[in-house]
Amino acid sequence: MLNRRNFLIQAALFSLFNKNFYNIAKANTSDLSKKSELIKKTIHSSKKKIPSIGMGTWLTFDVGNSTKNILARTKVLKIFFDYGGELIDSSPMYGTSERVLGKCLEKINNDFNLFSATKVWTPNTLHGVKQIKNSQRLWNIDNFDLMQVHNLVNYEGHLENLFQLKEDKKIKYVGVTTSHGWRHAKTLEIMKRYDLDFVQFTYNIVDRESENYLLKLAYEKKISVIANRPFQGGNLFKLIKNKELPIWAKEYDIFTWAAFFLKYIVSNKAVTCAIPATTKTNHMHQNMQAMYGLLPNEKTRRKMSQYIKNI
Ligand SMILES: NC(=O)c1ccc[n+]([C@@H]2O[C@H](COP(=O)([O-])OP(=O)(O)OC[C@H]3O[C@@H](n4cnc5c(N)ncnc54)[C@H](OP(=O)(O)O)[C@@H]3O)[C@@H](O)[C@H]2O)c1
């Protein structure tokens, strides 16, 4: 039970904690973010620019309701916003993630620029309408920027509803998602058939199947791309364990493996944003560094993927 005394103690602790982690976040902000411009990419359908690194919430924000967990994720989120991050991706499929995210946003107290992206994930179209309202309640926001059909489930029913919501100005952008290299042929078909604003699929330095068709078509049709699983769910860090970064990476302001992997993705001209997920503040610092400094050119991108192949 939260009596008045406990409430006051918790409020005082939270305020102290808030100040501390804010200072830590600022103190750790490396030179790169201070001396170079944040890399933004343009959303084709609106010409609005958004930061090239966003944040995923699958597993990492599905941590239940305990105050301890909410405070830990609030720290991570605060650092994301401090570096200039905007796009956050979630889904009703991600357990308590949307609820936890809503609580964290509330704690940060509106001190952020949020580009909200979630999904509708149900075989039933009418249930989808309710699900979207529930997500708004959980995030505690009036309208979403981007609403995506998760894993193409019942895409015909949901897309009809989402385009109507866009027309009614209840959402700004419509998209579909897939991942793990699944259902690329179907995704291509949907990209050709509908006027999507966004498409989301897996793209990272080892999972490059999407370069063959999906990225090409997205670029031609001017559909903005969100790259999910940028670290292949964390496997890429196992791959390079105990391996040194190549010396030449520094020429592109790449000082960590996280930045190496993320800059490879967002330097593809068809990619709008990559959405790494993390539970850790030090990892969030590393990931957000990829949003600053120089991006590799095509020749260097080939060198990067070759380097990883040879590991
Ligand atoms: N169908 C879909 O729509 C779909 C499917 C899959 C994913 N997604 C979206 O894409 C997002 C990202 O994909 P993902 O969560 O599967 O995987 P991911 O971002 O590729 O990898 C996450 C893993 O990488 C680790 N990590 C993060 N930063 C790190 C760093 N700097 N150094 C070392 N390890 C680091 C994390 O562990 P720590 O917690 O220890 O940092 C976590 O285990 C999801 O959260 C979700 O929003 C969408």
The ligand as an SDF file (V2000), in Angstrom:
LIG
                    3D

 48 52  0  0  0  0  0  0  0  0999 V2000
    7.8090   -7.9690  -37.2380 N   0  0  0  0  0  0  0  0  0  0  0  0
    8.1490   -6.8540  -36.6220 C   0  0  0  0  0  0  0  0  0  0  0  0
    7.4540   -5.8650  -36.7140 O   0  0  0  0  0  0  0  0  0  0  0  0
    9.4030   -6.8180  -35.8030 C   0  0  0  0  0  0  0  0  0  0  0  0
   10.1590   -7.9760  -35.5850 C   0  0  0  0  0  0  0  0  0  0  0  0
   11.3340   -7.8930  -34.8610 C   0  0  0  0  0  0  0  0  0  0  0  0
   11.7290   -6.6710  -34.3230 C   0  0  0  0  0  0  0  0  0  0  0  0
   10.9590   -5.5560  -34.5010 N   0  0  0  0  0  0  0  0  0  0  0  0
   11.3580   -4.2470  -33.9170 C   0  0  0  0  0  0  0  0  0  0  0  0
   12.7670   -4.0690  -34.0770 O   0  0  0  0  0  0  0  0  0  0  0  0
   13.3720   -3.8070  -32.8080 C   0  0  0  0  0  0  0  0  0  0  0  0
   14.8210   -4.2730  -32.7910 C   0  0  0  0  0  0  0  0  0  0  0  0
   14.9430   -5.6540  -33.0060 O   0  0  0  0  0  0  0  0  0  0  0  0
   15.3120   -6.6890  -31.8500 P   0  0  0  0  0  0  0  0  0  0  0  0
   14.8290   -6.1500  -30.5600 O   0  0  0  0  0  0  0  0  0  0  0  0
   14.8710   -8.0220  -32.2920 O   0  0  0  0  0  0  0  0  0  0  0  0
   16.8880   -6.7930  -31.8610 O   0  0  0  0  0  0  0  0  0  0  0  0
   18.1870   -5.8730  -32.0160 P   0  0  0  0  0  0  0  0  0  0  0  0
   17.8970   -4.4400  -31.7910 O   0  0  0  0  0  0  0  0  0  0  0  0
   18.8180   -6.2980  -33.2870 O   0  0  0  0  0  0  0  0  0  0  0  0
   19.0820   -6.4520  -30.8180 O   0  0  0  0  0  0  0  0  0  0  0  0
   18.7370   -6.2810  -29.4980 C   0  0  0  0  0  0  0  0  0  0  0  0
   19.7960   -6.9560  -28.6550 C   0  0  0  0  0  0  0  0  0  0  0  0
   21.0490   -6.3010  -28.8570 O   0  0  0  0  0  0  0  0  0  0  0  0
   21.6390   -5.9920  -27.6000 C   0  0  0  0  0  0  0  0  0  0  0  0
   22.3040   -4.6690  -27.7150 N   0  0  0  0  0  0  0  0  0  0  0  0
   21.7350   -3.4870  -28.0140 C   0  0  0  0  0  0  0  0  0  0  0  0
   22.6630   -2.5140  -28.0750 N   0  0  0  0  0  0  0  0  0  0  0  0
   23.8430   -3.1020  -27.7830 C   0  0  0  0  0  0  0  0  0  0  0  0
   25.1790   -2.6150  -27.6890 C   0  0  0  0  0  0  0  0  0  0  0  0
   25.4890   -1.3380  -27.9210 N   0  0  0  0  0  0  0  0  0  0  0  0
   26.1780   -3.4970  -27.3480 N   0  0  0  0  0  0  0  0  0  0  0  0
   25.8890   -4.8070  -27.1250 C   0  0  0  0  0  0  0  0  0  0  0  0
   24.6340   -5.3330  -27.2140 N   0  0  0  0  0  0  0  0  0  0  0  0
   23.6210   -4.4740  -27.5490 C   0  0  0  0  0  0  0  0  0  0  0  0
   20.5120   -5.9430  -26.6130 C   0  0  0  0  0  0  0  0  0  0  0  0
   20.9610   -6.3650  -25.3510 O   0  0  0  0  0  0  0  0  0  0  0  0
   21.0830   -5.3140  -24.1140 P   0  0  0  0  0  0  0  0  0  0  0  0
   19.7030   -5.1760  -23.5930 O   0  0  0  0  0  0  0  0  0  0  0  0
   22.0240   -6.0210  -23.2100 O   0  0  0  0  0  0  0  0  0  0  0  0
   21.6450   -4.0460  -24.6670 O   0  0  0  0  0  0  0  0  0  0  0  0
   19.4900   -6.9280  -27.1850 C   0  0  0  0  0  0  0  0  0  0  0  0
   19.7310   -8.2170  -26.6900 O   0  0  0  0  0  0  0  0  0  0  0  0
   12.4370   -4.5370  -31.8340 C   0  0  0  0  0  0  0  0  0  0  0  0
   12.6550   -4.1660  -30.5030 O   0  0  0  0  0  0  0  0  0  0  0  0
   11.0870   -4.1850  -32.4040 C   0  0  0  0  0  0  0  0  0  0  0  0
   10.6980   -2.8840  -32.0130 O   0  0  0  0  0  0  0  0  0  0  0  0
    9.8180   -5.6150  -35.2550 C   0  0  0  0  0  0  0  0  0  0  0  0
  1  2  1  0
  2  3  2  0
  2  4  1  0
  4  5  1  0
  4 48  2  0
  5  6  2  0
  6  7  1  0
  7  8  2  0
  8  9  1  0
  8 48  1  0
  9 10  1  0
  9 46  1  0
 10 11  1  0
 11 12  1  0
 11 44  1  0
 12 13  1  0
 13 14  1  0
 14 15  2  0
 14 16  1  0
 14 17  1  0
 17 18  1  0
 18 19  2  0
 18 20  1  0
 18 21  1  0
 21 22  1  0
 22 23  1  0
 23 24  1  0
 23 42  1  0
 24 25  1  0
 25 26  1  0
 25 36  1  0
 26 27  1  0
 26 35  1  0
 27 28  2  0
 28 29  1  0
 29 30  1  0
 29 35  2  0
 30 31  1  0
 30 32  2  0
 32 33  1  0
 33 34  2  0
 34 35  1  0
 36 37  1  0
 36 42  1  0
 37 38  1  0
 38 39  2  0
 38 40  1  0
 38 41  1  0
 42 43  1  0
 44 45  1  0
 44 46  1  0
 46 47  1  0
M  CHG  2   8   1  16  -1
M  END
$$$$
